[in-house]
Amino acid sequence: MTPLDLVFMGTPEFAATILTGLIAAGHRLRAVYTQPPRPAGRGHRTQPSPVQKLAESHGLPVRCPVSLRDAATQDEFTTLETDAAVVAAYGLILPPPVLAAPRLGCLNVHASLLPRWRGAAPIQRAILAGDRETGVSIMQMDEGLDTGPILLQQAVPILPETMAGELTERLAELGARLMVEALDGVTAGKLTPRPQPGEGVTYAAKIRREEARLDWRQPADALERQVRAFAPTPGAWFSGGGERIRVLQAEIEPQGANVPPGTVADDRLAIACGSGILRPLKLQRPGRGALDADALLRGFPIPAGTLLPCPATS
């Protein structure tokens, strides 16, 4: 392996895992770009991103521009004179002068099997859609939205019990390994980017807050996927007893109940859906820890026959 002079660009924990892999591989990080610190947590205190925390712990220079479109920021990036930029869930569009600055270009770690699920939320969208597999693509970036040619790609199964949190961790670890492999291959001239196929393109739109609310009129299997796609954050939820209750784990029961959707069908919180029954297994009330359903019901009863509200339709 030939150590390279790199810029890293990323923000969440997924990206921090990629950065860890680059550091462990011995590459020289000339600068780390990440989103500016933002309010987070229950106290809404300003917090640096996971990538910023990791970079600072290794003594790496960190830059947090709010945009890459101004000439001064682009000039600052160009003067780094790096071999490549590695991008993972950064959150800012890279304009042409930034894309063209590194000698080997900008390489992106994307958590899907491109061209399926281009865009902001590929892991959640894959689970919501009931996909049986996803994966990681290492892509040579161009000016489009995840449209660049592919250098490496590897699939990962999505099992019936797969949760978004654990899948994110697995894909991040795979992405770190594949990125190190891709940098070696590009440097040695052994990897040739291949264009993405024109068929099979789908877009993973950013998750909207209202999507996390459970609509009991939907089939139980769709709601169970929603629970897995939004665990641990933002957390699928429903209104009950005047509170917003998050559902962190659930199972489905195919038999239906001859009651309106949203009706609690037994004393263990079986909830009638448009078809089938959803049974939450782990829940969380606001400001409290997660509990198994039976423990929550002991202190916060939701008796059989309760009709839980559905979201209003426009």
N, C-alpha and C positions, 0 to 999 in steps of 0.2 A: 504494500500500500504506500502510495506517495502522499504525504500530508499536503493539504491544500490550504490556501488562504481563502476563508469563507466569510460571507455575511449570512447571519441567520435572521429570519423574519417569521415571528409567530407569537401567539398570545396565550391560549389556554393550556391546561395540563397536558392535553394531547400533544401540543407542540413542544412542551418542556421535555417530554420523553424523547422526542426526536433530537432535541439539542443535547440531551445527555448522551445519546448514542454518538453524535459527532465529536463531543469532547472525549469520550472514551476511546474513540478510534484514532485520536491524535491529531485531528485537523486543527488548524489555527483559526480561531474566531476573531476577525478584525473588528467586528461590531455586531451587536444584537439589536434588532429593531422589534418593537412590540407596541401594543396599544397603550395609551397613557393610563395612569392609575385612575380607578373609578370607584365610586361608592359601592360597597358590597357588604353582605352579612346583615345580621339583625340590627346592628348599630349604624348601618349605612356609612361606615367610616371609609375614607379613601384607601384603597388597597392596590398595591402593584400587582401586575399579572403574574401568574405562575412562571412564565418565561423570564420576566424581569427579576423575580426573586432568585431563580436558579442562576441566571447570568451574573448577578451581583455577588452571589456566594462563591463564584469562581473568579471574581475579579475582572469580568469582561465588561467592556464599555457598552452602555445601553443608551439607545436613542428612542424617543417616544413622540415622533411627529404626529400631528393630527391629520396630516395629508402628505402625500408624496408629489403633489401636482405643482408646487411652487419651484421656481428655478433654483433658489438657494439650497433647498433640501435635496434636489436632484444633483446639484454640483457636489454637495457634501458626500453623497452616496458614490458618485463617480470617482472622486479622489481617493477612495479606499483601495482602488486598483486590485480587486479580488479576482480569484480564479472562478468562483461561482457563488451564487446566492441560493440558499436553501430556504424554501417557504413552506410553512405548515400552519394552516388555520390562522393566518395573520389578521385578516379583517380589513385591509386596505387594498384598493386597486393599484397595481403596479403600472405606471405609465410607460410608454415606449423608451424614454431615455434611461429609466431604471432597468427595464428588461434587457436593454442592449449593453449595459455597462460591464458586467462581469465577463471575463474572457470566455467561459464555457456557458454563459447564459444563466437563467434562473430555473432551478429544478423544484418542483412542487410535490409534496406528499399529500395525496388525496385519498380519503377513506371510502372509496367505492371502486367498482370495476368499470371504469369509464369505457364508453360514454354514458352508462347508466348512472343516474344521480349526480349529475353536475350541479354545483351550487353549494349552498351554505350548510345544509343539514342532511348529509347523505346517510349517516348512521340511523338517525331517527326515521327517515323516510323509508329506508329499506325494511326496517322492522314493521312500520305501519302498513306497508304494502304486502306484508307476508312473504317477502323474498326468502328463498332458502339458502342463499349465499350472498356474500358481499366480498370485500377484499380491500387491497391497497394498490393504487396506481402511482408510479413515479413518472411524472410528466415534465417534458420540456415546455416551459410556459411560453405562451404567445399572448396577443392582445385580447383574445376571446375569454369567455367564462369557462374555464376548465376544458378548453378545446384543443390544447397543444398535443403534439405527438407523444406516444408512450415509450418509455425506456424499459421499465420493468412493471410486472403486474403479478399479483398472487391472490388466489381466492381463499376465503375463510367461510366455513358453514355458519348459517344462522339456525340454531336448534330451536325447538318449540319453547324452551325455557330461557333462551338467551335474553338478557337484559341489556339496555343501552350502555349502562355504566361499564359493565364487564367487557362488552364488545369494544367499546372505545379504548379501554386499556390494552386489549389484545391487538387491535389494529395499530395502536401507537407503537407498541413494541415491534410489530412486524414492519411498520413504516421506517423505524429507526434502522433496522437491519437492512432493508431494501435500499434505503438512501445511501448508506455507506457502500453497499455493493454497486449501486449505480454510479456513484462518484468514482469508484475504482475503475469501473468499466468504461466510462466516458474518458477518463484520463488516459487509459491504455488504448483507446480507440477500438474497443471490443464491443461497444454498444451502439446500435444505430436506431434512432427514434423511428417509430412506425406510426403513421397517421391513424387517428381513431376512425373506426368504421362509421359510415353515415347513418346506419340503422341502429335502433335500440337506444336512441338518445332520450333521457328523461331528466327532469330538473328537480332538485331538492330545495324547494323554497325554504327560507328561514321560518323557523317555528314561531307561530303567533301565539300570544298568551292564551287566547280563548280556545285554542285547539286542545289544551290540556283538560278542559272540562269534559267529563263523561256525559254522554247523551244516551239515556237508557233506551231510547227508541232504536238505537243501532243494534246489530247482532252482537251477541256476547263475545264471539271470537274476535271481532274487530275491536271491542273495548279492551279485551285482554291484551291485544297487541299494543293498544294505546298505553296501557299501564306499563308494559315493558319498554316501549319506546321513550317514555318520559321519566323513567327511573334511573338515577335518583332525582334528577332535576329536569324540568321544573316540577315534576310530579303530577300525574293525573289526579283529578279531584272531583268531588261532588259536594253539594250542599246538604247538610243534615243537622237537625237540632240547632239551626241558626249559625252553624260554623262551616267553614270550608275544610273538608277532610280529605287529606291526600291518601291515595291508594298506591302503595309501593310494591305490592305483590298480589296477584289474584289468580284464580283458576276458573275454568268454565265447566258448566254442566249442561249437556246438550238438551235434556228434557226441559220443556217450557212450563210455564204456569199460566193458567187461564185468568190472568189478572193484568191490569194495565202496566206498561213498562215503567219501571221505577218503584214498583211495589216490593217491599221486603217480604219474602215468601216464607221465611222461618225465623227462629230465634237465634240463628248463627249467621245472619246477614247474607242470606242468598237473595240476590236482587234480580227481579224479572227484567228481561231486555226485549228488544224487538223480536229476537228469536234466541232461545236458550236462556241460561241463567249465569250471571257473574257472581262469584263468591270471593270478595276481598279477603286476603289472608294476612296482610300486614298493612296497618294504617297509621296515620299521624294527624293529630289535632294541632291547630295553630299554637306555636310556642312550646310544644311538648315533644317528647321523644317518640320514636316509632314503637308500635305495640302490635303483637299478634291480635287478631280480631277478637278472640274470646276475652283477652285482657282489657281491650278497649271497651267492649260492651259491658263489662262489669261496672265500670265507672261512668259510662256514657251510653246508656241503653238506647237502642234503636229497635223497637219491638216489631214483631211480625205484623203486617198490615199497614205499616207506615208507607206513605207514598212520597218518595223522594222526588224533588222537582227536576224537570228536564230544562235544558237551556231554551230561552225564548227563540222562536223562529222569526226571521225577518220577512 
